[in-house]
Each structure stands twice: as C-alpha cells, then as structure tokens.
Amino acid sequence: MKLMGISQIKGKLVLKSGLHIGAGDMEMRIGGLDNPVIKHPHTLEPYIPGSSLKGKVRSLLEMKSGLMLKTKGSPVSIKVLEELDGEQRQECEKILKLFGASGAESEANVKLGPSRVSFADCPLLEDWKKGALDKNLAFTEVKSENSINRITGTAEHPRFTERVPANTEFQFSVSLKQLGEEKELFDYLLLGLKLLEMDALGGSGSRGYGRVEFHFEDPDIQDAFGRLAPF
C-alpha cells in the first residue's frame, strides 16, 4: 500500500438557512443564551468544525447503505464488515476506508489501511467576512423558540438559540489520500456531500436549520456533483 498523492476538494459552503452547531458550553449565565454556537476562542467568529461535517457525511452514507439495522445505530466497524458479503460488504469497506475504524480494531484494520479522508475546519470565507463587516452585518442571530399549549394556544417554555444566519459563506476544504483505488472512494465521498446538501448539518434539521450548498473551485468536480442523483 503506497501513498500516490493527496487530492484536494476546495470551495465554499453557503448556508441556505440558519445553522446551529453547539459550543458545548453547559454553564448558564443570567441573561445568556440557552444554546450558543461554537466560535473560535480568539476571534469569536463562528466556524464549522471538520468533525461535524465528517460525522454527518459518514452517518448519511451509513444510512443509505442499509447497514444501520445491523449496527443498531452504532458506526460500522470491522466486526460488522466480517459478517457481510456482496454489495453491503462493498459499501461497508468504502465507509471504513474513507472514515476509518476504531483504534481497538487496529490489528484487523491492516488490510483496509488508514482512513483516507480529512475534513478541515471551515472558517468564514474572507471575502464574505469583509463584505459583512463593511455592511455591519452580525455573524450570528438569536432565534426564540417555544412550545405551544394545545388547549390554551399560548406559548410556553421559551428558549433562545444562537444561529449563524442564512447566506453566510464558509471556506471548505477536504483532502483524500490516494492509495490506488481512490477514484471509487472519491465518487463515494462526493455522494456523501450530496446527501448532506439534501439533508441538513448541525442541530434542529427537522425544524429547517442547517440547509447548506456546496460550490467547488474545480469546475469538473462541480459538474460531477451537479449530475449526482443518489436515489
């Protein structure tokens, strides 16, 4: 197994609706937000963690593969792979080659090799950020949500969720190690990104949050992505 090169997929990720990826701050402050978004600790600018992208793309590919019933919702593993054959085994192999397996399965993972894909954190796109600052646009918004009492029709239990607003643009970059069979894995990765564009990123996707759109620098990749029809 020899590293033949590293492919780069670059472009921008555009929000089509407000995005909430939580900061994990469990401390409540008087007058503070219930759900702040993750921000860079130095600049306090919102960004999209590469781990959020990787996790959602992987989960969507696993969902499409039909393997979730076999794993009971857990990520696919070498143990699951060894119980499969046919098309499902091929799907599982592609997922494990792209995203890797548990460190506890490292000995059994030798034949598959290292994980191929690496998602970078996505900072605000510089041109978009400059335009937003020139127009005094805020990088985040606060959305109030509540539940409705079915009898009285009144709002109850208000919560205030911070979101990155629609039309915000982020710099997007993914790298893919080439170890010989990467054309198939490259296409599979694009399929995962297409599924993400059709679904949602971050929290509260069922309420309209997290709709995104990819714009790739390479016109050939953009053309191939536009022709993808996962279903």
N, C-alpha and C positions, 0 to 999 in steps of 0.2 A: 504494500500500500504506500503510494508515493504522492506527496503534495505537488500537483501540477500547476497550481495557480489559485488565485482568490478572486472570485467575481464580486463586483460591487453593484448594488442596486441603490441608486440615489434619486432623490426627488423631493417633493414636498407633500405633506399630509394636510389637507384642508378640512376643517370642521364644518359640517353641514348642519349641526345642531350643537347645543351646549354640551360640554364634556366634563364629567366628574371622575377624576381618579384621586382617591383619598390620600391624605397625608399620613394617616395612621396616628394622628395626634389625639390621644384619648383624654387629655386634660381639658375640662370645660372651664371657660373663663366668663365672668359676668359680662354680658353684652356681646359675647363672642359667637362664632358660628358653630352650628352643630357638626358640620361636615366640611372642613376646609379642603381645598385641593392641594396636591403636592407641588412644592415650589423649590427652586434652587436656594440653598441656605444662604448664599452670599448676595445674589441679585434679587431674590424674592420673586423671580419671574417663573410662571408656570412652565412645566415641561412634561413630556410624555415618557415615562420610563420604558426602556427597551424590554424589561421583564414583563410589562403589561401587554405589549404587542406580541411578544413571543408566546406568552401563556394563552392569549386569546386565539391566536392563529393555530396553535397546536390543538387546543380544545375543539375548535371548529373542524379541523381535519380529522380528529379522532371521532367526532360526532358523525361526520359524513361517512367515515369508514365502516360504521355499524358495529364498532368494537366496544362501545360503551356498556352494553349489556353484559359482555364477558368480563369487563373490569369493574362493574358496579360503580362506575363514575370515577374511579381512580385512573391516573395516567397509564397508558400502555407500558408494558415492561418486557424484559427478556423472557420472563416466566410465561407471560401471555403469548409471546411470539412462538415459543416452543410448542404450544398447544394448537397452533393454527396450521392451515395448509391452503393452497390455492390463492385466490385473489385477496382474501383477508390477510394472509401471511405477507403478501407483497405490499399491501397497504401499511401493515404494521412495521415492516422493515424500513419503508421510506420515512415513516414518522420517527423511528428510533435513530436512523442515520441523520436525519435533519436536526432533531432536537436533543438527542442523547438519551441515555438510560441512567438509572440510579447508580450512584457510586458503589452501592452494596453489590451491584451486579457487574462490576468492572471485569472480573475474570471471564464471565460468559459473554462480555461485550466486545472481546478482542476481534472477532470476525467482522463485526459491523464497523469498527473503527470509531474515531472521535466524532462528536457532534459537529455537523458541517456549518450550521447557520449561526450567525451572531447579529443580534439586533442592538443597534446603538440607541442611547437615549436621544430623544428628539427635542432640541431646544427651539425656541421661537425663531422663525425664519428672519434673518437680519433685515431684508428689505421690507417685510411686513411690519416688523417691530418699529423700524424707523418711521414708516408711514403712520402707524398707530400713535407713536409719541408726538409726531407733528400735528396730529388731529386731536391730541389729548384724549385718546380712547383708553378706557380701562382694560387691563389684561384679564380681569375676572369680573363676574357678576354674582349677585346673591339672589337665589330663587327661593321664594317662600312656598312651602308645601304643607298640606294638612289633610286630615281625613274628614269625611262628611258623615254626620249622624243621619242614619237612614230614616229616622222618624221625624226629627225636628228640622232636618235640612240645613243645620248650622255646621260651620267649620269647627273642628276640634284638633287639639294636639299639634299646633304649628311647629314646623321645623324649618330651619334656614340652611340651605345647601349652597355652597360656593361652586360655581362652574366657570370653565373657560368658554367664552361666548362663541356662537356660530361665526363662521368666516375667518376665524383665527388660523394662521398658517404656521406649520412647524417644518423644520428641516428633518428629512427622513433618510436613513442610511442602514442598509443591511449587507452583510458580507457572507459569501458562501464559498467554503473550501472546496476545491476541485481535486477529487481523489480517483478520477477515472470514469465514474458513472453519473456525472453531475448534471447532464442535460435533463434526465428524467427528474432528478431532485429539484433542479431549477424550475421546471414546469410545475412541479408539485408545490413548491413554495409560492409561486405566482397564484396558484389555485387557492392556497390558504389566504393570501392577501385579498383575493377577490371575494372569498367568503366573508372576510372581515368587513369589506366595503358593503356587502349586502346585509350584514348584521349590525353590530354595534360594539364600541370599545368603551371600557370603563363601567361604572355603575349605572343602574337605573335605565338600562337599554330598553326595557319594556315600556318605559314612560317617555320614550323619544329622545333620551340622551345619547350621546356618543356616536352619531352618524358621521362617517368620515369618507373622504375621497382621496385617492392617490393620483399624483401627477408625477410621472417618471421623467428623468432627464434624457434617457436613451429613447429615441422615437421608436425603435424596433420593439423594445420592451413595452412601451405604451400601447403600441399597435397590438401586440400579442395579448396584453392584459385586456384590452377592449374587446377582443374576439372571444374571450373565455366565457363559456356558458356551463357552470358547474352542474346544472340539473336539466 
